[in-house]
Each structure stands twice: as C-alpha cells, then as structure tokens.
Amino acid sequence: IEFAKRIGLAPANEMTPTMLAEEARTIAKDTATVQTTIMGEAKMAKLGMGLILGVSQGSDEEAKFIVCEYNGTGCAKSPPTVLIGKGLTFDMGGNSIKPATNLHQMKFDMLGGGAVLATVQAAAEMKLPLNIVGIIPASENLINGKATKPGDVHTSMSGLTVDVRNTDAEGRLILADALTYAQDIYPDAKSITTVATLTGAQLYATGTTHSALLGNDQDLIDEIKAAGDESGDLAWQLPFVQEHSDEMKGQEGVSDLKNVETNRGPGTITAFAFLEAFVDEDVPFAHLDVASTASKGDEVTGRPVSLLVQFLINRAL
C-alpha cells in the first residue's frame, strides 16, 4: 500500500511512463520470481496497438507497455491470474481538454497501474503459490499538433475500429489493447481483471466507500467482492445488460465501436461495455473502477491493493 501511495503521489514529471517502467524493473531486481518486460512504441506498432498509440501521440513522452510475470508455482505453464492496470501518468484529456480545477490531480490516473504493480510485489514477497501476470499500459494524454481529434478512428490490436468521440475517454482505449494482448499471450488465464481510475461517474454510482465492480463471470465477481468484504476494501457490483453494449456500437460505415455512449447515461457501466467488447465470451473477466476510491482529494488511499492481495491470497488457499 505504501508503494502504491508513493508512486501515486509522485509528480507527473517524476513518474512518466518511462519512470513507471523503471519501478517495475526494480520489483524484478528485488525478487527472484518476477520477470519484467518493457515494450516501447515501435514494438507496440508491430503488434498493432493502435489505441494505445492513438492516446500517446499527443505527448512527447514515449508510451510503455509493462508486463510483470510472477511465477510462484515453479511451473511457467501453470495458468496465470492476469491483472491489468491503467497507467495514465498524466491525463490532460487530450483535445477534449479537462477544466483547470484540480487538474494537478490527474497525475493520479495511473493509480490502477500502481495498484497492480504493488500487488505483484506483495505476491512475490509472500511467495504465493500462484502464477500472476501484471500488465500496465502506460502513457500520457496530452495535446500537440499530432494529438487525436474527436472523431478520429483508430484500429485496435484486435482489429476492431474505434471512433474516438471523446479523447478524455482514453483509459478504456489503452486497456482494450492490453486486453487483446493478454488473451493472445495467456490464452489459458484463470481470469483477467482490469483495474482503473476510469470514470468520474463511478463517484455517483458507488461513492467513495465502494469501488465499482462489473464482469462477465459471476463466480469471478463473487470472488472479488468477497475479497473486498474480507479486507475492508469494498466493492459493489453494478448491473450490465445487452443494451449497454448496444450503446457503444459505432456508426455504420465509420467504425465498429465508439469510445463513449451516444446518450449521457451510466458511464461506469458503458465504459465496461466498451472493454467487454474486446474480451472473448469464454474468458472470465472482471473490472474494478476505482476513480473515487483510489484517491480522495489530494491524497492517495492505496486502494484497491488490499482487495487485490486478498483476492490472490484466497486463490492460493
């Protein structure tokens, strides 16, 4: 938790995507059971990660794709539990620019990624008998002459095209490419969970007491909620039906998907609906939106590290 707080509180000029990647490398150096791989934009381009690159193209800082693999079973082929954390080290909103009020807090948009790194570190220190993969797509969302414009269309790693109606809905874009990567590289994963400060709507849905929880697998949702109840790091399940997915369909002849709903609605749920479009039906998938629980005002809480660690401990029992 203290690790997550430290890197979350670091100023954005001291916690760039490159510096966040160095934190991941340090974890690998300090443990014998974590292997860290860092990809730059050239590798991402070869893999077709057009959504991450579309977000990053407004910044002079190179995006990084961080993968931390913890082998606690002694068998590299044992199916892993995959955690994906949003690593937006600063979010100006891109051309859909955010208001100036409290803009300094947008360095907190990497708290999901920080929580995943902290959880991998904790699992390694506890020597949990699990295989765990932590994936953190890291970038900045800024404005320059190359920045994505509202209405631009980018092609994801999965091949789905996305009409970026709002450049400030960027977290779901970088997570989408990470979801495709996770399924390609770890097709036998026990589960995949995304962790992100994703939507301002989360505050109105579940407040500051509970992180918002959604998923396509009720057993996985129940696992995560139980871990939250046990640790005191609470989460609450939101509803999800086909109509939410329909809201995210793109305009015919333009794109497969759009990154925000047509009508202003349950933004936390429709953000999940966008992510769910990139997940195969048979993959157990859950999502934690921690926008209003990972930080409060200018302070970082360290959530949902307790929940995630308890989730892994319960799996190891």
C-alpha positions, 0 to 999 in steps of 0.5 A, a space after each residue: 500500500 505504501 508503494 502504491 501511495 508513493 508512486 501515486 503521489 509522485 509528480 507527473 514529471 517524476 513518474 512518466 511512463 518511462 519512470 513507471 517502467 523503471 519501478 517495475 524493473 526494480 520489483 524484478 531486481 528485488 525478487 527472484 520470481 518476477 520477470 519484467 518486460 518493457 515494450 516501447 512504441 515501435 514494438 507496440 506498432 508491430 503488434 498493432 496497438 493502435 489505441 494505445 498509440 492513438 492516446 500517446 501521440 499527443 505527448 512527447 513522452 514515449 508510451 510503455 507497455 509493462 508486463 510483470 510475470 510472477 511465477 510462484 508455482 515453479 511451473 511457467 505453464 501453470 495458468 496465470 491470474 492476469 491483472 491489468 492496470 491503467 497507467 495514465 501518468 498524466 491525463 490532460 484529456 487530450 483535445 477534449 481538454 479537462 477544466 483547470 480545477 484540480 487538474 494537478 490531480 490527474 497525475 493520479 490516473 495511473 493509480 490502477 497501474 500502481 495498484 497492480 504493480 504493488 500487488 505483484 510485489 506483495 505476491 512475490 514477497 509472500 511467495 504465493 503459490 500462484 502464477 500472476 501476470 501484471 500488465 500496465 499500459 502506460 502513457 500520457 494524454 496530452 495535446 500537440 499538433 499530432 494529438 487525436 481529434 474527436 472523431 478520429 478512428 483508430 484500429 485496435 490490436 484486435 482489429 476492431 475500429 474505434 471512433 474516438 468521440 471523446 479523447 478524455 475517454 482514453 483509459 478504456 482505449 489503452 486497456 482494450 489493447 492490453 486486453 487483446 494482448 493478454 488473451 493472445 499471450 495467456 490464452 489459458 488465464 484463470 481470469 483477467 481483471 482490469 483495474 482503473 481510475 476510469 470514470 468520474 461517474 463511478 463517484 455517483 454510482 458507488 461513492 467513495 466507500 465502494 469501488 465499482 465492480 462489473 464482469 462477465 463471470 459471476 463466480 469471478 465477481 463473487 470472488 472479488 467482492 468477497 475479497 473486498 468484504 474480507 479486507 475492508 476494501 469494498 466493492 459493489 457490483 453494478 448491473 450490465 445488460 445487452 443494451 449497454 453494449 448496444 450503446 457503444 456500437 459505432 456508426 455504420 460505415 465509420 467504425 465498429 465501436 465508439 469510445 463513449 455512449 451516444 446518450 449521457 447515461 451510466 458511464 461506469 457501466 458503458 465504459 465496461 461495455 466498451 472493454 467487454 467488447 474486446 474480451 472473448 465470451 469464454 474468458 472470465 473477466 472482471 473490472 474494478 473502477 476505482 476513480 473515487 476510491 483510489 484517491 480522495 482529494 489530494 491524497 492517495 488511499 492505496 486502494 484497491 491493493 488490499 482487495 487485490 492481495 486478498 483476492 490472490 491470497 484466497 486463490 492460493 488457499 
